[in-house]
Each structure stands twice: as structure tokens, then as C-alpha cells.
Amino acid sequence: MLLEISTQLARIVLISLMNLGTIGNVLNLFIFTRPRFLRSSCTLYFIAVSINNIIAIYVSIFNRLLIGGFSIDVGLSSTIVCKLRPYIGYVILALLPYFYVLTCFDRYCSSSASVICRPWSNKTMAKRFICGAIVLAAILYSHMSIFFQIQKVGSDTICYPEQGLYDSFLENILYNYLLFFSIYFPPLPTTNDIHRRLKIHLIRILFSHFLTQILCVLPFAIITLLGMFVDRTTIVYTFVLRVLTLPLFASYTIAFYVNTLSSQIYRRQLIKLVRF
């Protein structure tokens, strides 16, 4: 009964998230590439977030829809696919908090009184950091291409990591808890900054994203942590895990709506875009 409920929830919620997320992230790209926002290096990180979210929707969320909603696992087609599917999926999912951490660093350097820190906040450095984050995530999650394998569990055949310490801890730690070790207090822009209002709105957007990220990711992080100490084969645990995976995926689809609610400048640019 519980598993059937989780299956129906996966179908309804994930399909809705894919539709809303596609529309929202495409609108994000149109808005953040307008001249008003491109004045700031911080905008490049938000553009990277939107592109990453679109990829996450059609790789990670779509794959979860197939598995959780229709019991179709493309990872079972071959050993290579079994190893590459989770590897690519987790790299994409991991990049979102990485980009937000880099955005925080950019805002800190931009508002710093130190002549050493300020040069780190520019478009050239932002492009380098974005590329560096992609390379770092690809390296950190390379272990998945080694430990994931097709295996028999009872009468079922699944693509899953080797049992033991790895599948209960290492698989999740790099993604789930980076965000919570990246506590950030938005810096105030200096009074002589000619783009002060824009920076205030970008900081407001960033702070709103951190709050929504915590609300969406924390429940999933807690349940995966509890999985180290409880029996993860029970129906109740499987049901709770599947349900709490939904807000985790929602964090990749709601950026546009968070931006719209948190920034007046963003809303104005959206209205201009629609009128155009």
C-alpha cells in the first residue's frame, strides 16, 4: 500500500516538477542574460545554475520518474550504463550547491574592503570557478563508476552500489552535507558601489535560495543519515525515502519562482521580457 502510494506520488509530482522546472529555468536564462543583470559576475553563477537545473531535470529527475513511477531502470541495460547513469546524475545534482557556494564567495569578494579579495569577483574568475567546480564534482564522484554494479537482491535485479560502508555513507556525504557546511551571511555592499541596488537584490535572491535549499535538502539528508543506523529494507523506510526525495528534486525546479518572489528587479525584468 505505501509503496503504491509512493509510486503514484512519483508520477504526479515528478511530471509536474519537470514541466514547471523547464519553464522556470528557461525564463531564468532569458532574464539573467539581459544587460541589467549581466553587469555582475554573480549573474554568471545563476546562469550556470539554470543550465545545470535543466540538465538535472532531463537526466536525474527523468531517470527517477522512470524508476520510481514506472519501474523502468535503464541502468540494467548494461554494466557500463549502470555505472555511468548514477555517476552523471550525481555530478549534475552535486553542482547546484557548489555553484551556490561559489556565488557566496563572489558576493563576499565583491563587497570586501580588502584589495586582495576584490579581484576574485569578476567575470573571468567566475568562468574559471564554474569550470573548476565541474571538474571537481567529476573527480569527487568518480568512485561511482567503480562501485555501482548490476546485482541480484532476492528475485529483483538492480543497479546499486556495493553493500556496506560505501552505499550507506560515501554515496551521499559529498552531496547532502556540503550545503550545511557552507553557512553564509550575506555581505552588505559598500556605499560607493555604483551597482549597490543590483547587488542587494542578487544577495536577496541568493539568501532565498539558501533557505529553500535547506528546506528541500535537509529532510533527505536526515533520512539518508538515519539509514546508516536502521534497517533500510523495510517498507516504511523505503516509503519515507521515496517521499523525501521529491522535495530534493524540487530544489532543481523552483529557482525561477524563488527569484520572482524575492527580488523586485527580477520581477521588473520578467515583466519587460513578457511585454517584449
ChimeraX attribute file (.defattr): number of C-alpha atoms within 10 A of each C-alpha:
attribute: neighborCount
match mode: 1-to-1
recipient: residues
	/A:1	8
	/A:2	11
	/A:3	15
	/A:4	12
	/A:5	11
	/A:6	20
	/A:7	20
	/A:8	14
	/A:9	18
	/A:10	23
	/A:11	16
	/A:12	13
	/A:13	17
	/A:14	25
	/A:15	17
	/A:16	14
	/A:17	21
	/A:18	22
	/A:19	12
	/A:20	16
	/A:21	27
	/A:22	22
	/A:23	15
	/A:24	22
	/A:25	24
	/A:26	16
	/A:27	17
	/A:28	23
	/A:29	17
	/A:30	13
	/A:31	23
	/A:32	20
	/A:33	16
	/A:34	12
	/A:35	9
	/A:36	13
	/A:37	19
	/A:38	15
	/A:39	16
	/A:40	20
	/A:41	21
	/A:42	26
	/A:43	18
	/A:44	23
	/A:45	26
	/A:46	23
	/A:47	21
	/A:48	18
	/A:49	24
	/A:50	26
	/A:51	15
	/A:52	19
	/A:53	29
	/A:54	22
	/A:55	18
	/A:56	27
	/A:57	26
	/A:58	14
	/A:59	18
	/A:60	21
	/A:61	26
	/A:62	17
	/A:63	20
	/A:64	24
	/A:65	22
	/A:66	16
	/A:67	16
	/A:68	21
	/A:69	21
	/A:70	13
	/A:71	11
	/A:72	13
	/A:73	18
	/A:74	14
	/A:75	22
	/A:76	18
	/A:77	11
	/A:78	12
	/A:79	14
	/A:80	14
	/A:81	18
	/A:82	23
	/A:83	24
	/A:84	17
	/A:85	20
	/A:86	22
	/A:87	20
	/A:88	20
	/A:89	20
	/A:90	22
	/A:91	23
	/A:92	21
	/A:93	25
	/A:94	25
	/A:95	23
	/A:96	24
	/A:97	21
	/A:98	22
	/A:99	22
	/A:100	23
	/A:101	20
	/A:102	17
	/A:103	25
	/A:104	23
	/A:105	17
	/A:106	26
	/A:107	25
	/A:108	21
	/A:109	20
	/A:110	25
	/A:111	20
	/A:112	18
	/A:113	12
	/A:114	10
	/A:115	9
	/A:116	9
	/A:117	15
	/A:118	16
	/A:119	13
	/A:120	19
	/A:121	21
	/A:122	17
	/A:123	18
	/A:124	11
	/A:125	14
	/A:126	20
	/A:127	15
	/A:128	10
	/A:129	19
	/A:130	20
	/A:131	12
	/A:132	12
	/A:133	18
	/A:134	17
	/A:135	12
	/A:136	15
	/A:137	21
	/A:138	18
	/A:139	11
	/A:140	14
	/A:141	21
	/A:142	16
	/A:143	15
	/A:144	23
	/A:145	19
	/A:146	13
	/A:147	15
	/A:148	25
	/A:149	21
	/A:150	20
	/A:151	14
	/A:152	11
	/A:153	9
	/A:154	6
	/A:155	6
	/A:156	7
	/A:157	12
	/A:158	16
	/A:159	22
	/A:160	20
	/A:161	21
	/A:162	15
	/A:163	10
	/A:164	9
	/A:165	10
	/A:166	14
	/A:167	16
	/A:168	19
	/A:169	14
	/A:170	13
	/A:171	18
	/A:172	17
	/A:173	13
	/A:174	15
	/A:175	22
	/A:176	21
	/A:177	15
	/A:178	14
	/A:179	21
	/A:180	15
	/A:181	8
	/A:182	14
	/A:183	11
	/A:184	15
	/A:185	10
	/A:186	16
	/A:187	16
	/A:188	15
	/A:189	21
	/A:190	14
	/A:191	9
	/A:192	7
	/A:193	12
	/A:194	10
	/A:195	13
	/A:196	15
	/A:197	12
	/A:198	19
	/A:199	23
	/A:200	17
	/A:201	17
	/A:202	24
	/A:203	23
	/A:204	16
	/A:205	20
	/A:206	23
	/A:207	18
	/A:208	17
	/A:209	20
	/A:210	21
	/A:211	10
	/A:212	17
	/A:213	23
	/A:214	15
	/A:215	14
	/A:216	20
	/A:217	23
	/A:218	19
	/A:219	19
	/A:220	22
	/A:221	22
	/A:222	14
	/A:223	16
	/A:224	21
	/A:225	16
	/A:226	14
	/A:227	18
	/A:228	14
	/A:229	9
	/A:230	11
	/A:231	12
	/A:232	15
	/A:233	9
	/A:234	9
	/A:235	13
	/A:236	13
	/A:237	17
	/A:238	16
	/A:239	18
	/A:240	16
	/A:241	20
	/A:242	19
	/A:243	19
	/A:244	19
	/A:245	19
	/A:246	21
	/A:247	22
	/A:248	22
	/A:249	24
	/A:250	23
	/A:251	21
	/A:252	27
	/A:253	27
	/A:254	21
	/A:255	23
	/A:256	22
	/A:257	14
	/A:258	16
	/A:259	22
	/A:260	18
	/A:261	12
	/A:262	19
	/A:263	18
	/A:264	12
	/A:265	17
	/A:266	23
	/A:267	15
	/A:268	13
	/A:269	18
	/A:270	18
	/A:271	12
	/A:272	11
	/A:273	13
	/A:274	9
	/A:275	7
	/A:276	6
